[in-house]
Amino acid sequence: MLYQKCLNLQPRDSSHKSDLNKVTKLLAQFEQFNEYFADGKYEKAEELAATILLSCPEFKDIKLKYIECMMKNNKLQEALSFLEKKVSAEDRYEEDYQYLICLILYYQGT
């Protein structure tokens, strides 16, 4: 339906199909990620989250769960490094990120 509307507005522009395919693929990856996460398959969820973040680097929910996956996979230093490098200083002050930072530091024993 969305694709048809795009075609009606700009019938000669074929980029709509490509963009729609990208969005459809990302939605499928996000659904698969949620299944892996819910099933406790954190290694697979971590890999898929990294892939999704390549296309959508500002996707906050995936960033948060990606960090959680790294923590579940005992990659505490990698999780902290990701927070420092890929999460803006402003976002790090949000409650969700503060909670994860505290958990990482607690589990590291610092």
VMD Tcl script that draws the C-alpha trace (Angstrom):
set ca {
  {0.00 0.00 0.00}
  {2.78 2.47 0.90}
  {4.67 1.49 -2.24}
  {1.59 2.13 -4.35}
  {1.17 5.58 -2.84}
  {4.79 6.40 -3.64}
  {4.28 5.26 -7.22}
  {1.18 7.41 -7.52}
  {3.11 10.47 -6.34}
  {6.26 9.84 -8.38}
  {5.60 7.15 -10.99}
  {9.00 7.48 -12.71}
  {11.09 7.15 -9.58}
  {12.03 3.52 -8.97}
  {14.01 4.20 -5.80}
  {10.83 3.67 -3.77}
  {10.99 -0.07 -4.28}
  {14.62 -0.20 -3.17}
  {13.89 1.91 -0.08}
  {10.84 -0.17 0.77}
  {12.88 -3.37 0.42}
  {15.49 -1.97 2.83}
  {12.82 -1.09 5.38}
  {11.17 -4.49 5.00}
  {14.52 -6.23 5.52}
  {15.25 -4.14 8.63}
  {11.84 -4.92 10.08}
  {12.41 -8.64 9.52}
  {15.83 -8.39 11.18}
  {14.31 -6.51 14.11}
  {11.65 -9.19 14.57}
  {14.31 -11.93 14.41}
  {16.43 -9.99 16.91}
  {13.50 -9.77 19.34}
  {12.93 -13.53 19.02}
  {16.59 -14.30 19.73}
  {16.60 -11.90 22.69}
  {13.38 -13.33 24.15}
  {14.70 -16.89 23.74}
  {17.96 -16.05 25.50}
  {20.06 -16.51 22.36}
  {22.20 -13.52 23.20}
  {25.12 -14.30 20.89}
  {22.84 -14.41 17.86}
  {20.94 -11.36 19.10}
  {24.21 -9.47 19.55}
  {25.33 -10.26 16.00}
  {21.99 -9.22 14.54}
  {21.90 -6.02 16.60}
  {25.34 -5.07 15.26}
  {24.04 -5.61 11.72}
  {20.93 -3.51 12.34}
  {23.02 -0.71 13.86}
  {25.07 -0.49 10.66}
  {21.91 0.61 8.84}
  {20.28 2.49 11.73}
  {23.05 3.76 14.01}
  {20.70 5.96 16.06}
  {18.18 3.19 16.89}
  {18.05 3.63 20.67}
  {16.16 0.43 21.51}
  {18.65 -1.67 19.59}
  {21.60 0.14 21.18}
  {20.24 -0.60 24.64}
  {19.57 -4.25 23.89}
  {22.90 -4.60 22.07}
  {24.63 -3.47 25.26}
  {22.51 -5.91 27.27}
  {23.48 -8.73 24.90}
  {27.16 -7.94 25.33}
  {26.68 -7.98 29.10}
  {24.87 -11.33 28.95}
  {27.76 -12.64 26.82}
  {30.25 -11.47 29.48}
  {31.68 -8.78 27.21}
  {31.61 -6.06 29.82}
  {34.57 -4.08 28.51}
  {33.16 -4.16 24.96}
  {29.80 -2.97 26.28}
  {31.43 -0.09 28.14}
  {33.53 0.79 25.09}
  {30.41 0.82 22.89}
  {28.71 3.15 25.37}
  {31.67 5.51 25.33}
  {32.12 5.54 21.54}
  {28.70 5.01 20.00}
  {26.31 6.64 22.47}
  {26.36 10.42 22.57}
  {27.38 12.12 25.81}
  {23.92 13.60 26.06}
  {22.21 10.20 25.67}
  {24.47 8.61 28.30}
  {22.72 10.76 30.89}
  {19.38 9.14 30.09}
  {18.13 6.79 32.79}
  {18.28 3.65 30.63}
  {21.94 4.17 29.76}
  {22.83 5.20 33.31}
  {21.34 1.95 34.57}
  {23.41 -0.11 32.13}
  {26.58 1.80 32.98}
  {26.01 1.13 36.66}
  {25.41 -2.57 36.00}
  {28.58 -2.87 33.94}
  {30.67 -1.14 36.59}
  {29.07 -3.29 39.30}
  {29.79 -6.53 37.44}
  {33.33 -5.40 36.71}
  {33.81 -4.83 40.42}
  {34.74 -1.18 40.10}
}
mol new
graphics top color blue
foreach p $ca { graphics top sphere $p radius 0.5 }
foreach p [lrange $ca 0 end-1] q [lrange $ca 1 end] { graphics top cylinder $p $q radius 0.2 }
display resetview
